[in-house]
Amino acid sequence: MSVFSNDQYRQMANAIRFLSADAIDKSKSGHPGMPLGMADVATVLFTRFIKLNPNDAKWFDRDRFVLSAGHGSMLLYSVLYLLGYPDISIEDIKNFRQFGSKTAGHPEYGHLAGIDMTTGPLGQGISSAVGMALAERVLNSRFGDALCNHYTYVICGDGCLMEGISEEAISLAGHLNLRKLIVLWDNNDITIDGHVSAANSTDQLARFKACGWNTISIDGHDHTQIEDAILKAQNSERPTLIACKTTIGFGAPNKCGTSKCHGSPLGADEIAAMRSNLHWDAAPFEVPADILALWRHSTQRNSEAYAAWQQAAAKAGQEFTDIIHNRLPQGWDTELNNLKNQAITEQTKVATRKASEMCLEKIVPHIPEIIGGSADLAASNLTFVKGMKTITKDDYNGNNVMYGIREHVMGAIMNGMALHGGVIPYGGTFFVFSDYMRPAMRLSALMDLRVIYVLTHDSIGVGEDGPTHQPIEHLAAYRAMPNIYTFRPCDVVETAEAWQIALESEHTPSLLALSRQNLPLLRTSATDNQTRKGAYVIAGSSDDRQATVLATGSEVSIAVEAMHQLAAEGIKIAVVSMPCWELFDQQPKAYQTSVLGNAPRVAIEAASSFGWHKYTGDNGVIISLDEFGASAPADKLYQHFGLTAEHIVQSIKQLIAKA
């Protein structure tokens, strides 16, 4: 039975509408249509159903909410203010979309405590919500209902469902039967350019049903229907889509139901007409005290659940406490450090993808919150190691996800798991196919998430698969992306060091670009994690060098070979391994200078030359390839493109002669 009358619900929803419309009008920018149209749904959802505590916004067992249609951000900001979240004020509402404001144009994770995800790129929200719902089920299976038992709610629009990533998301959610995932679709028939029917005629309910979802259709302005639908969804044994038939811009008499109110302020005249139409007498940015009190009081229904969880959490074991506070277990990397020393002793020669597998064998048993997976390439990425268990719809107590051939959504799901908390996700595919994940990877970086991307087959060393599988521009592209560590290790030791950094970096995603071909062991000591510095002299003469060779990954061993050839001729060089540019750029200038030296420099990398000039200088030489590869054995390709020790030797001799 509802705790509010229809009139109360109506007035509470109108509070969302006018806060949103007034804020958008003041900023002269924004999307009023969705907040006005979905205000009734949001009111019922947040005041009647969602489990939350504004005074402990990160309560681990709260329900998660994703505004997948992030352009309607004023809906969420209005709700957070009305519920009484301490970190949002009416001044924040007034400063919507202004510089330095917490109320950005699209919801930004970390700006306000009640925002569970940065959304904006359509389809990413609903897809990441699948990851949140999956994390909830996994942790519920491990720790029980008293510690982890909550729903993941999504408000999405037509754009979210048209984006291709949504197909991968709803397919996998249905396959895994994520029954605590509830999606409320703003079914208003309007996009920015006009009617949905102009571009799409998909029967969305049939589509979701085909993917194993429960579906419900309601009038999105009927509070009783909204309540009944959410109750049914909560009791469903499958994930649920609630199709909420709404009028975009509800209440705006001249613009509602049209694209005119989708992405532009209503304007003073239309807002005045809306005030009259909805009988709203309050001044702009004012909410009548009785209506605000209803919103604020609604959160009290969660008091008992919150208190019970606090008691259960206090009695939980160390593992649960560490997990929810993002603390890695004591001694988690002891075996990993032993692996490094063993590799040096045995001079282990393996591909770095194999080195990564060796690392995971030493990591996974000691970090219970790790969940791995691959986009149907585990046998090539080597992401599944002994002792791992695949998650299924019948048993969520596992640590491996079979993503299938779904790279787009793998990235988004990993974001969702990281956002949920209690999970450290990693996922694998070929480096070249990271293009499919790039929007999600960008959001990982934007949201400061610890997500680890295991990207193998990192160069033309892929060989016979040809240029479609040979990444060329990818290293440069990710090095250009803010707040992501791009690692390209040269051997087992550097691979292990990269894994250590990735797992310890709570606020930065990491990318491990790993080779298909075997690489020799180059490190002679593992006492210090040299990869933390981003670059270091790995071989040769540091002080009296006549030249410096800079290299990453598989090309470091080529540089070392060139060093030996030059040494035979009495020419001293230093070989610098640069596994992570981002970390090197963070080092003090004095350290950078000591590594790079003042002698002429040659850089070699089996990828685009883009970006290398900042290290070689204008007079240096870059041995690379700024064209697509070819289908041939790896050694033939390296010879053809000049990625050889002989080419390095020739280049250095020429540079020395000019000096």
C-alpha positions in Angstrom: 0.0 0.0 0.0 1.3 3.4 -0.9 2.4 5.7 1.9 1.5 8.8 -0.1 -1.7 10.0 -1.7 -1.9 10.7 -5.4 -2.0 14.4 -4.7 1.1 14.2 -2.5 2.9 12.2 -5.2 1.9 14.8 -7.8 3.2 17.7 -5.8 6.4 15.9 -4.9 7.0 15.2 -8.6 6.3 18.8 -9.5 9.1 19.8 -7.1 11.4 17.9 -9.4 9.9 19.5 -12.5 10.2 23.1 -11.4 13.7 22.8 -9.8 14.8 21.2 -13.1 13.1 23.7 -15.4 14.2 26.7 -13.4 17.9 25.5 -13.2 18.0 24.8 -16.9 16.5 28.1 -17.8 18.9 30.0 -15.5 21.9 28.3 -17.1 20.4 28.8 -20.6 21.5 25.2 -21.3 20.3 21.7 -20.6 17.7 19.0 -21.3 14.3 19.7 -19.5 12.2 17.1 -21.4 13.3 14.0 -19.5 13.2 15.4 -16.0 9.7 16.7 -16.6 8.6 13.5 -18.2 10.1 11.1 -15.7 9.4 13.1 -12.5 6.5 10.9 -11.5 8.6 7.7 -11.9 11.5 9.1 -10.0 9.3 10.3 -7.2 7.8 6.9 -6.6 11.1 5.2 -7.0 13.1 7.3 -4.6 10.5 8.0 -1.9 8.9 4.5 -1.8 11.5 2.0 -2.9 15.2 2.9 -3.2 17.2 1.9 -0.1 19.5 4.8 0.7 20.8 6.9 3.5 21.7 10.5 2.6 23.9 10.8 5.7 25.9 7.7 4.7 25.8 8.0 0.9 28.4 5.2 0.4 26.5 2.7 2.6 27.7 -0.5 1.0 24.3 -2.2 0.9 22.4 0.7 -0.5 20.5 0.3 -3.7 22.5 1.5 -6.7 20.9 4.0 -9.2 22.2 4.8 -12.7 20.7 7.7 -14.7 21.7 6.1 -18.0 20.0 9.0 -19.8 22.6 11.3 -18.3 21.5 14.4 -20.3 18.5 14.5 -17.9 20.9 15.2 -15.0 18.7 17.8 -13.4 16.3 15.0 -12.5 19.0 13.4 -10.3 20.3 16.7 -8.9 16.7 17.7 -7.9 16.1 14.3 -6.3 19.3 14.5 -4.3 18.5 17.9 -3.0 14.9 17.0 -2.1 16.1 13.9 -0.3 18.4 16.0 1.8 21.9 14.8 0.7 24.2 17.2 2.7 26.6 18.0 -0.1 24.0 19.5 -2.4 22.4 22.9 -1.7 19.9 25.1 -3.5 22.9 27.1 -4.6 24.3 24.1 -6.4 21.0 23.7 -8.2 21.1 27.4 -9.2 24.7 26.9 -10.5 23.8 24.1 -12.8 26.3 23.6 -15.6 28.5 26.5 -14.4 32.3 26.4 -14.0 33.3 24.7 -10.8 29.8 23.6 -10.0 29.1 20.1 -8.5 26.0 20.0 -10.8 27.7 19.4 -14.1 25.9 19.0 -17.4 25.9 15.3 -17.0 26.2 13.4 -13.7 29.9 13.2 -12.6 30.9 10.4 -10.3 32.7 12.0 -7.3 31.1 15.4 -7.7 28.1 14.6 -5.4 27.8 11.7 -3.0 24.6 10.4 -4.4 25.9 9.9 -7.9 26.8 6.3 -8.5 28.2 6.7 -12.0 29.4 9.2 -14.6 26.9 9.0 -17.5 26.5 10.9 -20.7 27.6 8.5 -23.5 24.3 6.8 -24.2 24.3 3.0 -23.5 27.2 3.1 -21.1 24.9 3.6 -18.1 22.6 0.7 -18.6 25.6 -1.5 -19.5 27.6 -0.6 -16.4 24.5 -1.2 -14.3 24.8 -4.8 -15.4 28.2 -4.9 -13.8 26.8 -3.4 -10.6 24.0 -6.0 -10.5 26.5 -8.8 -11.2 28.8 -7.6 -8.4 25.9 -7.6 -6.0 25.0 -11.2 -6.8 28.6 -12.3 -6.5 29.1 -10.7 -3.1 25.7 -11.8 -1.9 26.7 -15.4 -2.7 29.9 -15.0 -0.6 28.6 -12.9 2.3 24.9 -13.5 2.5 21.7 -11.3 2.6 22.7 -9.5 5.8 25.7 -7.9 4.2 24.9 -7.6 0.6 21.3 -7.7 -0.7 20.2 -4.8 -2.8 18.8 -3.7 -6.2 20.3 -1.9 -9.1 17.9 0.6 -10.7 18.3 2.3 -14.1 16.5 5.1 -15.8 17.2 5.0 -19.5 15.9 6.5 -22.7 15.4 5.5 -26.3 19.0 6.6 -27.1 20.4 4.1 -24.5 18.4 1.3 -26.1 19.4 2.2 -29.7 23.1 2.2 -29.0 24.6 -1.1 -29.9 26.3 -1.7 -26.6 22.8 -2.1 -25.0 22.2 -5.3 -27.0 25.3 -6.9 -25.5 24.3 -5.7 -22.0 20.7 -6.9 -22.0 21.8 -10.2 -23.6 24.4 -11.0 -20.9 22.1 -9.7 -18.1 19.4 -12.1 -19.2 21.9 -15.0 -19.7 23.1 -14.5 -16.1 19.6 -13.9 -14.8 20.4 -10.8 -12.8 17.0 -10.6 -11.2 17.9 -7.6 -9.0 18.4 -5.4 -12.0 15.4 -3.1 -12.8 15.4 -0.8 -15.8 12.8 1.9 -16.1 12.6 3.0 -19.7 11.4 6.6 -20.5 9.2 5.5 -23.4 8.4 9.0 -24.8 8.8 8.4 -28.5 11.0 11.5 -28.9 14.7 12.1 -29.6 16.6 15.3 -30.3 15.9 15.1 -34.1 12.2 14.2 -33.7 10.1 11.1 -33.4 11.8 7.8 -32.6 9.8 6.2 -35.5 11.9 8.2 -37.9 14.9 6.1 -37.1 13.8 3.0 -35.1 10.9 0.6 -35.1 12.2 -2.1 -32.7 9.7 -3.7 -30.5 11.7 -3.2 -27.3 9.6 -5.4 -25.1 9.9 -8.3 -27.5 13.6 -7.7 -27.7 14.1 -7.8 -23.9 11.8 -10.8 -23.6 14.0 -12.6 -26.2 17.0 -11.9 -24.0 15.3 -13.5 -21.0 13.9 -10.4 -19.2 10.6 -9.8 -17.5 8.8 -6.9 -19.1 6.0 -4.6 -17.8 4.2 -1.7 -19.6 2.7 1.1 -17.6 1.5 4.7 -17.7 4.6 6.6 -16.4 2.4 9.3 -14.9 0.1 6.9 -13.0 1.6 6.6 -9.5 -0.3 3.4 -8.6 0.9 1.7 -11.8 4.5 2.8 -11.1 4.3 1.3 -7.6 2.8 -1.9 -8.7 5.3 -2.4 -11.5 8.3 -1.9 -9.3 6.9 -4.3 -6.7 6.4 -6.9 -9.4 9.9 -6.3 -10.7 11.4 -6.7 -7.2 9.6 -10.1 -6.9 10.6 -11.3 -10.4 13.0 -14.1 -10.9 14.5 -12.3 -13.9 15.8 -8.9 -14.7 13.0 -6.5 -15.5 12.3 -3.8 -18.0 9.5 -1.4 -17.1 8.3 0.5 -20.1 7.1 3.8 -18.7 4.9 5.5 -21.3 5.5 9.2 -20.6 5.1 12.6 -22.2 8.4 14.4 -22.7 8.3 17.8 -21.1 5.1 16.9 -19.1 3.3 20.0 -17.9 4.9 22.4 -20.4 1.7 23.2 -22.3 3.2 24.3 -25.7 6.3 22.2 -25.9 5.4 18.9 -24.2 5.4 15.8 -26.5 7.8 17.4 -28.9 11.6 17.5 -29.5 11.5 21.3 -28.7 11.8 20.5 -25.0 14.4 17.7 -25.4 17.6 19.6 -25.4 16.8 23.3 -25.0 15.6 25.4 -22.0 11.8 26.0 -22.0 12.1 29.8 -21.7 10.5 32.2 -19.3 7.1 32.3 -21.0 6.8 28.5 -21.2 7.8 28.0 -17.6 5.3 30.6 -16.5 2.6 28.7 -18.5 3.7 25.5 -16.9 3.4 27.0 -13.4 -0.2 27.9 -14.2 -0.9 24.6 -15.9 0.4 22.6 -12.9 -0.9 25.0 -10.2 2.5 25.6 -8.8 2.7 28.9 -7.0 6.2 28.7 -5.5 8.9 31.1 -6.7 11.8 29.8 -8.8 14.1 27.5 -6.7 11.6 27.4 -3.8 10.0 24.2 -2.6 7.0 24.5 -0.3 7.9 23.4 3.2 5.3 20.7 3.4 6.4 19.1 0.1 10.1 19.2 1.1 9.2 17.6 4.4 7.5 14.7 2.6 10.7 14.1 0.6 13.0 14.4 3.5 10.9 12.2 5.8 10.7 9.4 3.1 14.3 8.4 3.9 13.4 7.3 7.4 11.8 4.1 6.1 15.4 2.8 5.6 16.5 3.4 9.2 15.9 -0.1 10.4 17.7 -1.7 7.4 20.6 0.6 7.9 21.0 -0.1 11.6 20.7 -3.9 11.0 23.4 -3.7 8.3 25.7 -1.8 10.6 25.3 -4.5 13.2 26.0 -7.2 10.7 29.0 -5.4 9.2 30.5 -5.0 12.7 30.4 -8.7 13.2 31.7 -9.6 9.7 35.1 -11.0 9.2 38.3 -9.3 8.1 37.8 -10.3 4.5 34.5 -8.4 4.2 35.9 -5.3 6.0 39.0 -5.2 3.8 36.9 -5.6 0.7 34.5 -2.8 1.3 37.3 -0.4 2.3 39.4 -1.3 -0.8 42.3 -2.8 1.3 44.3 -5.5 -0.4 45.1 -8.5 1.9 48.3 -8.5 3.8 51.1 -10.3 1.9 49.0 -10.5 -1.3 52.1 -10.1 -3.4 54.6 -12.3 -1.6 54.3 -15.1 -4.2 54.4 -12.5 -7.0 57.8 -11.2 -5.7 59.0 -14.8 -5.5 58.0 -15.3 -9.1 60.2 -12.3 -10.2 63.3 -13.7 -8.4 62.7 -17.2 -9.8 62.4 -15.8 -13.3 65.7 -14.1 -12.9 67.4 -17.2 -11.6 65.9 -19.4 -14.4 66.2 -16.8 -17.1 62.6 -17.4 -18.0 61.9 -16.7 -21.7 58.1 -16.4 -22.4 55.7 -14.1 -24.1 54.5 -11.4 -21.8 50.9 -12.7 -22.2 52.3 -15.9 -20.7 54.1 -13.9 -18.0 50.8 -12.3 -17.2 49.2 -15.7 -16.7 52.1 -16.7 -14.4 51.5 -13.5 -12.4 47.8 -14.2 -12.2 48.5 -17.7 -10.8 50.3 -16.0 -7.9 47.7 -13.2 -7.5 44.2 -14.6 -7.8 44.4 -17.0 -4.9 45.4 -14.2 -2.6 43.0 -11.4 -3.6 39.4 -12.7 -3.1 37.8 -9.6 -4.7 39.4 -10.2 -8.1 37.0 -11.1 -10.9 38.6 -11.8 -14.3 37.2 -12.6 -17.7 37.8 -12.4 -21.4 35.8 -11.6 -24.5 35.9 -15.2 -25.7 39.7 -15.1 -25.9 40.8 -16.6 -22.6 42.8 -19.2 -24.3 44.8 -16.5 -26.1 44.8 -13.8 -23.4 45.6 -16.4 -20.8 43.3 -14.7 -18.3 41.8 -17.9 -16.8 44.2 -19.6 -14.4 44.0 -22.8 -12.3 41.6 -22.5 -9.4 39.3 -19.9 -11.0 35.6 -20.6 -11.2 33.2 -19.3 -13.8 30.1 -17.4 -12.6 26.8 -18.8 -13.9 23.1 -18.0 -13.3 22.9 -20.9 -11.0 26.1 -20.1 -9.0 27.4 -16.6 -8.6 30.1 -17.7 -6.2 32.9 -17.5 -8.8 35.6 -15.2 -10.0 35.5 -15.5 -13.8 33.0 -14.0 -16.3 32.4 -15.6 -19.6 31.7 -12.3 -21.5 31.3 -14.0 -24.8 32.2 -12.0 -27.9 31.1 -8.8 -26.3 34.1 -6.4 -25.9 31.9 -3.3 -25.8 30.0 -4.4 -22.8 32.9 -6.1 -21.1 34.5 -2.7 -20.5 31.3 -1.2 -19.2 30.5 -4.2 -16.9 34.0 -3.9 -15.4 33.3 -0.3 -14.7 30.1 -1.2 -13.0 31.7 -3.8 -10.9 34.4 -1.4 -9.8 31.8 1.3 -9.1 29.8 -1.1 -7.0 32.8 -1.8 -4.8 34.1 -5.0 -3.3 35.4 -6.1 -6.7 38.6 -5.6 -8.6 37.9 -6.5 -12.3 40.2 -7.4 -15.1 39.3 -8.4 -18.6 41.1 -9.5 -21.7 41.0 -9.2 -25.4 43.4 -8.5 -28.3 44.9 -5.0 -28.1 43.5 -4.1 -31.5 40.0 -4.9 -30.3 40.3 -2.4 -27.4 38.8 0.0 -29.9 35.5 -1.7 -29.1 36.0 -0.9 -25.4 37.4 2.6 -25.7 34.3 4.5 -24.6 34.2 2.4 -21.4 37.9 2.7 -20.9 37.7 6.5 -21.2 35.0 6.4 -18.5 37.2 4.3 -16.3 39.8 7.0 -16.5 37.3 9.8 -16.0 35.9 8.1 -12.9 39.2 7.2 -11.4 38.4 3.5 -11.3 40.7 0.5 -10.6 40.0 -1.5 -13.8 42.7 -3.6 -15.4 42.7 -4.3 -19.1 44.8 -7.3 -20.3 45.4 -6.6 -23.9 47.5 -9.2 -25.7 48.9 -9.5 -29.2 50.3 -6.0 -28.9 52.1 -5.4 -32.2 52.9 -6.6 -35.7 54.3 -9.6 -33.7 50.9 -11.0 -34.1 52.2 -12.0 -37.5 50.1 -14.1 -39.8 46.7 -12.7 -38.6 47.5 -9.6 -40.6 46.8 -5.9 -40.3 43.3 -6.3 -39.0 44.8 -7.8 -35.9 48.0 -5.7 -35.6 47.6 -2.6 -33.5 49.6 0.4 -34.8 48.1 3.6 -33.4 46.7 2.1 -30.2 49.7 2.8 -27.8 49.7 6.4 -28.9 46.0 6.7 -28.5 45.9 5.4 -24.9 49.0 7.4 -23.9 47.1 10.5 -25.0 44.2 9.6 -22.7 44.4 11.2 -19.3 44.6 9.1 -16.1 45.3 5.7 -17.5 48.5 3.7 -17.1 49.6 2.2 -20.4 52.1 -0.6 -19.6 54.1 -2.4 -22.2 56.5 -4.7 -20.3 59.6 -6.3 -21.8 59.8 -9.5 -19.7 58.4 -11.5 -16.7 59.8 -9.1 -14.1 58.3 -6.0 -15.7 55.0 -7.8 -16.2 54.8 -8.6 -12.5 55.8 -5.1 -11.6 53.0 -3.7 -13.8 50.5 -6.0 -12.2 51.6 -4.8 -8.7 51.1 -1.2 -9.7 47.8 -1.9 -11.4 46.4 -3.6 -8.4 47.7 -0.9 -6.0 46.4 2.0 -8.0 42.9 2.6 -6.5 42.1 5.6 -8.7 43.7 4.8 -12.0 42.8 2.2 -14.6 45.7 0.2 -16.1 46.3 -1.3 -19.5 48.8 -4.1 -20.0 49.9 -4.4 -23.6 51.3 -7.9 -23.9 53.2 -9.8 -26.6 52.3 -12.9 -28.4 56.0 -13.8 -29.1 58.5 -15.1 -26.5 60.8 -12.5 -25.0 64.1 -13.1 -23.1 64.5 -12.2 -19.5 66.4 -8.9 -19.3 66.2 -7.8 -15.7 69.1 -8.8 -13.4 67.4 -7.6 -10.1 63.9 -7.4 -8.7 64.8 -5.7 -5.5 63.1 -2.5 -6.5 60.0 -2.1 -8.7 61.6 -0.2 -11.5 58.4 0.0 -13.5 57.0 2.4 -10.8 59.4 5.0 -12.3 58.0 4.5 -15.8 61.5 4.3 -17.4 65.0 3.3 -16.3 68.3 2.2 -17.7 68.0 -1.5 -18.0 71.3 -2.3 -19.7 74.6 -0.6 -20.8 76.6 2.3 -19.7 74.7 5.1 -18.0 77.4 7.6 -17.2 79.7 7.7 -20.2 77.2 6.7 -22.9 77.6 7.9 -26.4 74.0 7.3 -27.3 70.7 6.2 -25.7 68.2 3.7 -27.1 64.7 4.0 -25.8 62.3 1.0 -26.2 59.3 -0.8 -24.8 58.0 -4.3 -24.7 59.5 -6.7 -27.3 61.8 -4.0 -28.7 63.8 -3.7 -25.5 65.6 -7.0 -26.3 66.3 -5.8 -29.8 67.9 -2.7 -28.3 70.0 -4.8 -26.0 71.2 -6.9 -28.9 72.2 -3.6 -30.7 74.1 -2.6 -27.5 76.2 -5.7 -27.7 77.0 -5.2 -31.4 78.0 -1.6 -30.7 80.1 -2.6 -27.6 82.1 -4.9 -29.9 83.0 -1.8 -31.8 83.9 0.2 -28.7 80.7 2.3 -28.7 79.0 2.6 -25.4 75.3 3.1 -25.2 72.5 2.9 -22.6 69.3 1.0 -23.2 66.3 2.5 -21.5 63.2 0.4 -21.0 60.1 2.7 -20.9 57.2 0.4 -19.8 55.0 3.3 -18.7 55.3 6.8 -20.1 52.7 8.1 -17.7 54.7 7.1 -14.6 57.9 8.4 -16.1 56.4 11.8 -16.8 55.4 12.0 -13.1 59.1 11.7 -12.0 61.2 14.6 -11.0 63.0 16.4 -13.8 66.4 15.4 -12.5 65.5 11.7 -12.6 64.2 12.0 -16.1 67.4 13.7 -17.2 69.5 11.0 -15.6 67.6 8.3 -17.5 67.5 10.0 -20.9 71.0 11.3 -20.7 72.5 14.1 -22.9 73.8 11.9 -25.7 71.9 11.4 -29.0 68.8 9.2 -28.7 67.1 6.5 -30.8 63.6 5.2 -30.0 62.3 1.9 -31.3 58.8 0.6 -31.0 56.7 -1.6 -33.2 53.9 1.0 -33.4 53.2 4.6 -34.4 55.9 7.1 -33.9 53.4 9.6 -32.5 54.5 11.0 -29.1 58.1 9.7 -29.2 59.6 13.1 -30.2 59.2 14.5 -26.7 61.8 11.9 -25.6 64.1 11.8 -28.6 64.2 15.5 -29.3 64.3 17.1 -32.7 67.6 15.5 -33.6 66.8 12.0 -32.5 65.8 9.0 -34.5 62.5 7.1 -34.2 62.4 3.5 -35.6 58.7 2.7 -35.9 56.0 2.2 -38.4 53.4 4.8 -39.4 51.5 2.4 -41.7 49.4 -0.7 -41.3 51.2 -4.1 -41.1 51.0 -7.2 -43.3 50.3 -10.9 -43.0 53.5 -12.7 -42.5 55.6 -14.4 -39.7 56.6 -11.9 -37.1 60.3 -12.1 -37.7 59.8 -11.3 -41.4 57.6 -8.3 -40.5 60.2 -6.9 -38.1 62.9 -7.3 -40.8 60.7 -5.6 -43.4 59.8 -2.6 -41.3 63.4 -2.1 -40.0 62.7 -3.1 -36.4 66.1 -4.7 -36.0 69.3 -4.4 -34.1 71.1 -3.6 -37.3 68.9 -0.6 -38.0 69.5 0.7 -34.4 73.3 0.3 -34.9 73.2 2.1 -38.2 71.1 5.0 -36.8 73.4 5.4 -33.7 76.5 5.5 -35.8 75.0 8.2 -38.0 74.0 10.2 -35.0 77.4 9.9 -33.4 79.0 11.0 -36.7 76.8 14.1 -36.8 77.5 15.0 -33.1 
